[in-house]
């Protein structure tokens, strides 16, 4: 089974597309790490920024060219 078929099955079972939920999780965890990085270690800040950027790219990509 290829990734396209898996994404179609997940969308049929869950009711929402898989890339949107993945990008949402990256954005939420990124924001949590950014907040933790502001009050804690800089590693959390850089990791949170990179996760938020990746989540934003995934979100734009899923809106422009969905699977």
RODODREN-951999 format. One record per residue (C-alpha): residue number from 0; residue in one letter; z negated, x, y. Coordinates in steps of 0.5 Angstrom, whole numbers, plus 500, padded with zeros to 3 digits. Layout:
<sites>
NUM,A,Z,X,Y
...
</sites>
This chain:
<sites>
0,X,500,500,500
1,X,502,503,507
2,X,498,502,513
3,X,503,497,516
4,X,501,492,510
5,X,494,494,510
6,X,494,492,518
7,X,497,486,516
8,X,492,484,511
9,X,486,486,515
10,X,489,481,521
11,X,490,475,516
12,X,483,476,513
13,X,479,478,519
14,X,483,474,524
15,X,484,479,529
16,X,488,486,529
17,X,485,492,527
18,X,487,497,533
19,X,484,492,538
20,X,477,492,534
21,X,478,500,533
22,X,479,501,540
23,X,473,496,542
24,X,468,500,538
25,X,471,507,541
26,X,470,504,548
27,X,463,501,546
28,X,460,507,543
29,X,463,512,548
30,X,460,508,554
31,X,453,508,550
32,X,454,516,549
33,X,456,517,557
34,X,449,513,559
35,X,445,517,554
36,X,449,524,556
37,X,447,522,563
38,X,440,522,561
39,X,440,527,556
40,X,444,533,553
41,X,451,534,556
42,X,454,534,549
43,X,453,526,549
44,X,456,526,556
45,X,463,530,554
46,X,463,526,547
47,X,462,519,550
48,X,468,521,555
49,X,472,523,550
50,X,471,517,546
51,X,472,512,552
52,X,479,516,553
53,X,481,515,546
54,X,479,508,546
55,X,483,506,552
56,X,489,510,549
57,X,488,506,543
58,X,487,499,547
59,X,493,500,551
60,X,497,502,545
61,X,495,496,541
62,X,497,492,547
63,X,504,495,549
64,X,506,496,541
65,X,502,493,536
66,X,503,494,529
</sites>
